[in-house]
Amino acid sequence: MKILVTGGAGFIGRWVVKKLLDEKHNVWVVDDLSNGREENIREFKDNPNFKEFVKGDIRNKDLISDLFKNKFDVCIHAAAQINVQESLDNPQKDFEVNVIGSYNILTEALKYRTKVVLLGTCMVYDLSRGGTITEEHKIKPASPYAGSKVAAEALAESYYYGLGLPVVIVRPFNTYGPFQKSNMEGGVVSIFVKRNLEGETLNIFGDGTQTRDLLYVEDCADFIVKAAFSEKAVGEVINAGCGKDISINDLAMLIAKDKNKIKHVPHHHPQSEIPKLLCDYSKAKKLLGWEPKVSLEEGIKRLDDWMKKL
Protein backbone atom coordinates (compact mmCIF):
# COMPACT_ATOMS: atom_id res chain seq x y z
CA MET A 1 0.00 0.00 0.00
CA LYS A 2 0.95 3.67 -0.38
CA ILE A 3 0.98 5.29 3.05
CA LEU A 4 1.66 8.82 4.27
CA VAL A 5 2.79 9.25 7.88
CA THR A 6 2.50 12.83 9.11
CA GLY A 7 4.86 13.49 12.02
CA GLY A 8 6.78 10.42 10.85
CA ALA A 9 10.11 11.72 12.18
CA GLY A 10 8.68 11.97 15.69
CA PHE A 11 8.91 9.37 18.44
CA ILE A 12 5.78 7.28 17.76
CA GLY A 13 5.72 8.21 14.05
CA ARG A 14 9.22 6.80 13.56
CA TRP A 15 8.21 3.40 14.92
CA VAL A 16 5.04 3.40 12.78
CA VAL A 17 7.24 4.06 9.70
CA LYS A 18 9.54 1.16 10.70
CA LYS A 19 6.59 -1.22 11.15
CA LEU A 20 5.13 -0.25 7.75
CA LEU A 21 8.50 -0.71 6.01
CA ASP A 22 8.98 -4.08 7.74
CA GLU A 23 5.62 -5.07 6.21
CA LYS A 24 6.86 -3.91 2.76
CA HIS A 25 4.51 -0.94 2.31
CA ASN A 26 5.54 2.20 0.40
CA VAL A 27 5.95 5.06 2.88
CA TRP A 28 6.09 8.84 2.59
CA VAL A 29 6.83 11.06 5.61
CA VAL A 30 6.02 14.73 6.20
CA ASP A 31 7.38 16.41 9.34
CA ASP A 32 8.36 20.00 10.11
CA LEU A 33 10.98 18.75 12.64
CA SER A 34 9.67 21.08 15.37
CA ASN A 35 9.43 18.02 17.60
CA GLY A 36 10.65 15.17 15.40
CA ARG A 37 14.24 14.70 14.26
CA GLU A 38 15.54 13.69 10.85
CA GLU A 39 18.08 11.31 12.44
CA ASN A 40 15.12 9.27 13.78
CA ILE A 41 14.40 8.08 10.23
CA ARG A 42 17.90 8.21 8.74
CA GLU A 43 18.26 4.42 8.80
CA PHE A 44 15.28 4.08 6.42
CA LYS A 45 16.68 6.33 3.67
CA ASP A 46 18.18 3.45 1.66
CA ASN A 47 15.07 1.28 1.94
CA PRO A 48 13.50 1.10 -1.54
CA ASN A 49 10.02 1.30 0.03
CA PHE A 50 10.86 4.57 1.80
CA LYS A 51 9.69 6.89 -0.96
CA GLU A 52 10.16 10.42 0.32
CA PHE A 53 10.77 12.61 3.35
CA VAL A 54 9.24 16.07 3.02
CA LYS A 55 10.25 18.70 5.54
CA GLY A 56 7.04 20.67 5.82
CA ASP A 57 4.23 21.94 8.00
CA ILE A 58 0.72 20.44 7.90
CA ARG A 59 -0.61 24.02 8.18
CA ASN A 60 0.75 24.60 4.64
CA LYS A 61 -2.29 23.75 2.52
CA ASP A 62 -0.45 23.83 -0.82
CA LEU A 63 2.28 21.49 0.42
CA ILE A 64 -0.30 18.98 1.71
CA SER A 65 -2.27 19.27 -1.54
CA ASP A 66 0.85 18.49 -3.61
CA LEU A 67 1.76 15.56 -1.37
CA PHE A 68 -1.68 13.95 -1.69
CA LYS A 69 -1.29 13.82 -5.48
CA ASN A 70 0.55 10.54 -4.73
CA LYS A 71 -2.95 9.07 -4.10
CA PHE A 72 -2.25 7.36 -0.79
CA ASP A 73 -4.29 4.39 0.41
CA VAL A 74 -3.88 5.43 4.04
CA CYS A 75 -2.72 8.54 5.92
CA ILE A 76 -1.56 7.92 9.49
CA HIS A 77 -1.87 11.39 10.96
CA ALA A 78 0.54 11.66 13.90
CA ALA A 79 1.71 15.28 13.40
CA ALA A 80 0.60 17.52 16.28
CA GLN A 81 1.68 20.10 18.82
CA ILE A 82 1.89 17.80 21.85
CA ASN A 83 3.47 19.88 24.62
CA VAL A 84 0.81 20.50 27.29
CA GLN A 85 2.65 23.38 28.95
CA GLU A 86 3.23 25.08 25.59
CA SER A 87 -0.50 24.79 24.88
CA LEU A 88 -1.27 26.58 28.15
CA ASP A 89 1.21 29.35 27.22
CA ASN A 90 0.20 29.59 23.54
CA PRO A 91 -3.25 28.06 22.82
CA GLN A 92 -3.33 29.53 19.29
CA LYS A 93 -0.51 27.29 18.08
CA ASP A 94 -2.37 24.16 19.19
CA PHE A 95 -5.50 25.31 17.41
CA GLU A 96 -3.58 26.04 14.20
CA VAL A 97 -1.50 22.84 14.14
CA ASN A 98 -3.93 20.33 15.62
CA VAL A 99 -7.24 21.63 14.22
CA ILE A 100 -6.42 23.53 11.02
CA GLY A 101 -3.59 21.09 10.20
CA SER A 102 -5.99 18.15 10.62
CA TYR A 103 -8.58 19.97 8.48
CA ASN A 104 -5.98 20.25 5.70
CA ILE A 105 -5.26 16.51 5.90
CA LEU A 106 -8.95 15.54 5.93
CA THR A 107 -9.79 17.84 3.04
CA GLU A 108 -7.10 16.34 0.81
CA ALA A 109 -7.89 12.79 1.96
CA LEU A 110 -11.51 13.32 0.91
CA LYS A 111 -10.46 14.11 -2.68
CA TYR A 112 -8.77 10.71 -3.04
CA ARG A 113 -10.87 8.69 -0.54
CA THR A 114 -7.70 8.13 1.50
CA LYS A 115 -8.36 6.39 4.81
CA VAL A 116 -7.24 8.55 7.75
CA VAL A 117 -5.97 7.20 11.07
CA LEU A 118 -5.94 10.10 13.52
CA LEU A 119 -3.67 9.80 16.55
CA GLY A 120 -5.62 11.06 19.52
CA THR A 121 -4.61 11.10 23.17
CA CYS A 122 -5.80 9.80 26.53
CA MET A 123 -5.53 13.43 27.74
CA VAL A 124 -9.00 14.11 26.29
CA TYR A 125 -10.64 12.07 29.06
CA ASP A 126 -11.87 13.28 32.45
CA LEU A 127 -8.78 12.13 34.33
CA SER A 128 -9.89 13.45 37.72
CA ARG A 129 -12.30 10.58 38.33
CA GLY A 130 -9.89 7.64 38.54
CA GLY A 131 -10.90 4.12 37.55
CA THR A 132 -10.25 2.22 34.35
CA ILE A 133 -10.77 4.29 31.20
CA THR A 134 -12.83 2.89 28.34
CA GLU A 135 -13.73 4.76 25.15
CA GLU A 136 -17.09 5.60 26.79
CA HIS A 137 -15.37 7.54 29.58
CA LYS A 138 -16.42 11.18 29.97
CA ILE A 139 -14.45 13.70 27.90
CA LYS A 140 -12.99 16.65 29.80
CA PRO A 141 -10.12 18.43 28.06
CA ALA A 142 -8.04 20.11 30.78
CA SER A 143 -5.63 21.99 28.47
CA PRO A 144 -5.75 23.68 25.05
CA TYR A 145 -3.71 20.70 23.83
CA ALA A 146 -6.46 18.26 24.88
CA GLY A 147 -9.14 20.67 23.60
CA SER A 148 -7.53 20.92 20.19
CA LYS A 149 -7.24 17.13 19.97
CA VAL A 150 -10.96 16.72 20.83
CA ALA A 151 -11.76 19.27 18.12
CA ALA A 152 -9.61 17.40 15.57
CA GLU A 153 -11.34 14.13 16.49
CA ALA A 154 -14.80 15.70 16.14
CA LEU A 155 -13.84 17.12 12.74
CA ALA A 156 -12.56 13.72 11.61
CA GLU A 157 -15.78 12.05 12.79
CA SER A 158 -17.82 14.61 10.84
CA TYR A 159 -15.92 13.62 7.68
CA TYR A 160 -16.81 9.99 8.41
CA TYR A 161 -20.48 10.44 9.33
CA GLY A 162 -21.22 13.36 7.00
CA LEU A 163 -18.97 12.73 4.01
CA GLY A 164 -18.28 9.00 4.16
CA LEU A 165 -14.50 9.30 4.54
CA PRO A 166 -13.02 6.20 6.21
CA VAL A 167 -11.61 7.46 9.53
CA VAL A 168 -10.19 5.69 12.60
CA ILE A 169 -9.34 7.49 15.86
CA VAL A 170 -6.74 5.87 18.10
CA ARG A 171 -5.94 6.98 21.65
CA PRO A 172 -2.67 5.49 22.95
CA PHE A 173 -1.88 5.96 26.64
CA ASN A 174 1.58 6.90 27.98
CA THR A 175 4.04 5.55 25.41
CA TYR A 176 7.76 5.11 26.08
CA GLY A 177 10.82 3.54 24.46
CA PRO A 178 13.86 4.26 22.26
CA PHE A 179 13.90 7.55 20.31
CA GLN A 180 11.74 9.33 22.89
CA LYS A 181 13.15 12.61 24.14
CA SER A 182 14.57 12.41 27.65
CA ASN A 183 14.41 16.12 28.53
CA MET A 184 11.32 17.70 30.10
CA GLU A 185 9.47 17.28 26.77
CA GLY A 186 9.95 13.52 27.01
CA GLY A 187 8.11 10.90 29.01
CA VAL A 188 8.74 9.99 32.63
CA VAL A 189 10.32 6.59 31.79
CA SER A 190 12.87 8.13 29.38
CA ILE A 191 13.70 10.91 31.84
CA PHE A 192 14.20 8.46 34.71
CA VAL A 193 16.29 5.98 32.68
CA LYS A 194 18.59 8.74 31.39
CA ARG A 195 19.06 10.31 34.83
CA ASN A 196 19.77 6.90 36.35
CA LEU A 197 22.43 6.13 33.70
CA GLU A 198 24.06 9.52 34.38
CA GLY A 199 24.12 8.92 38.14
CA GLU A 200 21.61 11.70 38.79
CA THR A 201 18.77 11.55 41.31
CA LEU A 202 15.32 10.67 40.00
CA ASN A 203 13.10 13.62 40.84
CA ILE A 204 9.45 12.83 41.51
CA PHE A 205 6.91 15.66 41.40
CA GLY A 206 4.62 15.62 44.42
CA ASP A 207 4.12 12.51 46.55
CA GLY A 208 4.62 10.00 43.72
CA THR A 209 1.36 8.13 44.30
CA GLN A 210 0.07 9.22 40.86
CA THR A 211 -0.09 6.27 38.46
CA ARG A 212 0.53 5.75 34.75
CA ASP A 213 -0.38 3.03 32.25
CA LEU A 214 2.86 2.64 30.28
CA LEU A 215 2.80 1.27 26.73
CA TYR A 216 6.00 0.22 24.97
CA VAL A 217 6.39 2.07 21.67
CA GLU A 218 6.65 -1.00 19.41
CA ASP A 219 3.37 -2.29 20.86
CA CYS A 220 1.90 1.16 20.19
CA ALA A 221 3.10 1.13 16.56
CA ASP A 222 1.69 -2.38 16.09
CA PHE A 223 -1.68 -1.14 17.42
CA ILE A 224 -1.73 1.87 15.06
CA VAL A 225 -0.82 -0.21 11.99
CA LYS A 226 -3.42 -2.88 12.85
CA ALA A 227 -6.03 -0.10 13.18
CA ALA A 228 -4.94 1.32 9.81
CA PHE A 229 -5.61 -1.97 7.99
CA SER A 230 -8.77 -3.03 9.82
CA GLU A 231 -12.17 -2.61 8.19
CA LYS A 232 -13.81 -3.12 11.59
CA ALA A 233 -11.95 -0.09 13.00
CA VAL A 234 -13.48 2.41 10.54
CA GLY A 235 -15.65 4.95 12.36
CA GLU A 236 -14.36 3.80 15.75
CA VAL A 237 -12.44 5.40 18.63
CA ILE A 238 -9.99 2.88 20.12
CA ASN A 239 -7.80 3.01 23.24
CA ALA A 240 -4.42 1.31 23.63
CA GLY A 241 -2.56 0.73 26.87
CA CYS A 242 -1.31 -2.13 29.00
CA GLY A 243 -4.31 -2.41 31.30
CA LYS A 244 -1.97 -2.07 34.28
CA ASP A 245 -0.86 1.08 36.06
CA ILE A 246 2.16 1.74 38.25
CA SER A 247 2.79 4.55 40.72
CA ILE A 248 5.63 6.95 39.92
CA ASN A 249 7.24 5.92 43.24
CA ASP A 250 7.27 2.25 42.16
CA LEU A 251 8.47 3.16 38.66
CA ALA A 252 11.40 5.12 40.12
CA MET A 253 12.35 2.17 42.36
CA LEU A 254 12.11 -0.23 39.41
CA ILE A 255 14.64 1.91 37.52
CA ALA A 256 16.95 3.19 40.30
CA LYS A 257 16.71 0.12 42.60
CA ASP A 258 17.78 2.36 45.49
CA LYS A 259 15.49 4.74 47.39
CA ASN A 260 18.49 7.00 48.17
CA LYS A 261 18.65 7.86 44.45
CA ILE A 262 15.05 9.15 44.50
CA LYS A 263 13.95 12.61 45.59
CA HIS A 264 10.49 14.16 45.89
CA VAL A 265 10.32 17.75 44.63
CA PRO A 266 7.50 20.36 44.54
CA HIS A 267 5.27 20.10 41.48
CA HIS A 268 5.81 22.87 38.90
CA HIS A 269 2.10 22.83 37.94
CA PRO A 270 0.22 20.68 40.50
CA GLN A 271 -3.17 21.75 39.14
CA SER A 272 -2.56 19.64 36.04
CA GLU A 273 -1.38 16.49 37.81
CA ILE A 274 -3.29 13.34 36.89
CA PRO A 275 -3.86 11.07 39.91
CA LYS A 276 -4.53 7.85 37.99
CA LEU A 277 -4.19 6.64 34.40
CA LEU A 278 -5.38 3.12 33.63
CA CYS A 279 -6.47 1.98 30.18
CA ASP A 280 -9.14 -0.54 29.25
CA TYR A 281 -7.95 -1.88 25.88
CA SER A 282 -10.64 -4.57 25.53
CA LYS A 283 -12.08 -2.85 22.43
CA ALA A 284 -8.69 -3.01 20.65
CA LYS A 285 -8.44 -6.69 21.58
CA LYS A 286 -11.95 -7.40 20.28
CA LEU A 287 -11.79 -5.35 17.05
CA LEU A 288 -8.13 -5.72 16.10
CA GLY A 289 -6.96 -8.83 17.96
CA TRP A 290 -4.34 -6.55 19.51
CA GLU A 291 -2.68 -6.97 22.88
CA PRO A 292 0.52 -5.45 24.28
CA LYS A 293 3.40 -7.93 24.25
CA VAL A 294 6.28 -6.10 25.98
CA SER A 295 6.25 -6.00 29.79
CA LEU A 296 7.32 -2.83 31.61
CA GLU A 297 10.47 -4.55 32.90
CA GLU A 298 11.43 -5.69 29.38
CA GLY A 299 10.58 -2.28 27.87
CA ILE A 300 12.75 -0.47 30.43
CA LYS A 301 15.62 -2.89 29.71
CA ARG A 302 15.34 -2.23 25.94
CA LEU A 303 15.29 1.53 26.53
CA ASP A 304 18.25 1.30 28.94
CA ASP A 305 20.28 -0.76 26.40
CA TRP A 306 19.46 1.72 23.61
CA MET A 307 20.47 4.74 25.72
CA LYS A 308 23.78 3.07 26.70
CA LYS A 309 24.62 2.67 23.00
CA LEU A 310 24.17 6.40 22.46
Residue pairs with C-beta under 8 A, 6 or more apart in sequence:
1 25
1 26
1 73
1 74
2 25
2 26
2 28
2 51
2 70
2 71
2 72
2 73
2 74
3 20
3 25
3 26
3 27
3 28
3 72
3 73
3 74
3 75
3 76
3 228
4 27
4 28
4 29
4 30
4 67
4 68
4 70
4 72
4 74
4 75
4 76
4 114
5 13
5 16
5 17
5 20
5 27
5 28
5 29
5 30
5 75
5 76
5 78
6 13
6 29
6 30
6 31
6 58
6 75
6 76
6 77
6 78
6 79
6 105
7 13
7 30
7 31
7 35
7 36
7 77
7 78
7 79
7 80
7 119
8 14
8 16
8 17
8 27
8 29
8 30
8 31
8 36
8 41
8 53
8 76
8 78
9 29
9 31
9 33
9 36
9 37
9 38
9 40
9 41
9 53
10 31
10 35
10 36
10 40
10 78
10 79
11 36
11 40
11 175
11 177
11 179
11 180
11 181
11 217
12 78
12 119
12 172
12 175
12 217
12 220
12 221
12 224
13 29
13 31
13 36
13 76
13 78
13 79
14 36
14 40
14 41
14 179
15 177
15 179
15 217
15 218
15 220
15 221
16 76
16 78
16 221
16 224
16 225
17 27
17 29
17 41
17 44
17 50
18 44
18 221
19 218
19 221
19 222
19 224
19 225
20 27
20 225
21 27
21 44
21 47
21 49
21 50
23 225
24 49
25 49
26 49
26 51
27 44
27 49
27 50
27 51
28 51
28 52
28 53
28 54
28 67
28 70
28 72
29 41
29 50
29 52
29 53
29 54
30 53
30 54
30 55
30 56
30 58
30 63
30 64
30 67
30 79
31 53
31 54
31 55
31 56
31 79
32 55
32 56
32 57
32 58
32 79
33 55
34 81
35 81
35 82
35 83
35 185
38 53
38 55
40 179
41 50
41 53
44 50
45 53
51 70
54 63
54 67
56 63
56 64
56 67
57 63
57 101
58 64
58 79
58 97
58 101
58 102
58 104
58 105
59 96
59 97
59 100
59 101
59 104
60 104
61 104
64 104
64 105
64 108
65 108
67 108
68 108
68 109
68 111
68 112
68 114
71 112
71 114
72 109
72 112
72 114
73 114
73 115
74 114
74 115
74 116
74 117
74 228
74 229
75 105
75 109
75 114
75 115
75 116
75 117
76 117
76 119
76 224
76 225
76 228
77 102
77 105
77 116
77 117
77 118
77 119
78 119
79 97
79 101
80 97
80 98
80 101
80 119
80 149
80 152
81 87
81 93
81 94
81 97
81 98
81 145
81 148
82 121
82 145
83 145
83 185
84 123
84 143
84 145
84 146
84 272
85 269
86 93
86 94
86 145
87 93
87 94
87 143
87 144
87 145
87 148
88 143
88 144
88 269
88 272
91 144
91 147
91 148
94 144
94 145
94 147
94 148
95 144
95 148
95 151
97 148
98 145
98 148
98 149
98 151
98 152
99 148
99 151
99 152
99 155
102 118
102 152
102 155
102 156
103 155
105 116
106 116
106 155
106 156
106 159
106 165
106 167
108 114
109 115
109 116
109 159
109 165
110 159
110 163
110 165
113 165
113 166
115 165
115 166
115 167
115 168
115 228
115 234
116 156
116 159
116 165
116 166
116 167
116 168
117 167
117 168
117 169
117 170
117 224
117 227
117 228
118 152
118 153
118 156
118 167
118 168
118 169
118 170
119 170
119 172
119 224
120 149
120 152
120 153
120 169
120 170
120 171
120 237
121 145
121 146
121 149
121 171
121 172
122 133
122 171
122 172
122 173
122 174
122 239
122 241
122 277
122 279
123 141
123 142
123 143
123 145
123 146
123 149
124 139
124 140
124 141
124 146
124 149
124 150
124 153
124 171
125 133
125 137
125 138
125 139
125 140
126 137
126 138
126 139
126 140
127 133
127 140
127 142
127 274
127 275
127 276
127 277
128 140
128 275
129 137
129 138
130 275
130 276
131 276
131 278
132 243
132 278
132 279
132 280
133 239
133 277
133 278
133 279
133 280
134 239
134 280
134 282
134 283
135 171
135 237
135 238
135 239
135 283
139 150
141 147
141 149
141 150
142 272
143 272
153 169
153 237
156 167
156 169
157 167
157 169
157 235
159 165
159 167
160 166
160 167
160 234
160 235
161 235
166 234
166 235
167 234
167 235
168 227
168 228
168 230
168 233
168 234
168 235
168 236
168 238
169 236
169 237
169 238
170 223
170 224
170 227
170 237
170 238
170 240
171 237
171 238
171 239
171 240
172 215
172 220
172 223
172 224
172 239
172 240
172 241
173 212
173 213
173 214
173 215
173 239
173 240
173 241
173 242
173 277
173 279
174 187
174 188
174 212
174 213
174 214
174 215
174 241
174 277
175 187
175 214
175 215
175 216
175 217
175 220
176 187
176 188
176 189
176 190
176 214
176 215
176 216
176 217
176 299
176 303
177 216
177 217
177 218
177 299
177 302
177 303
178 217
178 302
178 303
178 306
178 307
179 217
180 186
180 187
180 189
180 190
180 217
180 303
181 190
182 190
182 191
182 193
182 194
182 307
183 191
184 191
188 212
188 248
188 251
189 214
189 251
189 255
189 299
189 300
189 303
190 303
192 202
192 251
192 252
192 255
192 256
193 255
193 300
193 303
193 304
193 307
194 307
195 201
195 202
195 203
196 202
196 255
196 256
196 261
197 304
197 307
197 308
201 261
201 262
201 263
202 252
202 255
202 256
202 261
202 262
202 263
203 263
203 264
203 265
204 248
204 249
204 252
204 262
204 263
204 264
204 265
205 248
205 264
205 265
205 266
205 267
205 268
205 270
205 273
206 264
206 266
206 267
206 270
206 273
207 249
207 264
208 247
208 248
208 249
208 252
208 264
209 247
209 248
209 249
209 275
210 247
210 248
210 273
210 274
210 275
210 276
211 245
211 246
211 247
211 248
211 275
211 276
211 277
211 278
212 245
212 246
212 248
212 251
212 277
213 241
213 242
213 243
213 244
213 245
213 277
213 278
213 279
214 242
214 246
214 251
214 296
214 299
215 240
215 241
215 242
215 279
215 292
216 292
216 294
216 296
216 298
216 299
216 302
218 294
219 240
219 292
219 293
219 294
220 240
222 290
222 293
223 238
223 240
223 284
223 288
223 290
226 233
226 288
226 289
226 290
227 233
227 238
227 284
227 288
230 287
230 288
232 287
232 288
233 287
233 288
236 283
236 287
238 283
238 284
238 287
238 288
239 279
239 280
239 281
239 283
239 284
240 279
240 281
240 284
240 290
240 292
241 277
241 278
241 279
241 280
241 281
241 292
242 279
242 281
242 292
242 296
243 278
243 279
243 280
243 281
243 292
244 278
244 296
245 276
245 277
245 278
246 254
246 296
249 262
252 262
253 259
253 262
254 296
254 297
254 300
255 300
256 262
267 273
281 290
281 291
281 292
284 290
284 291
285 291
294 302
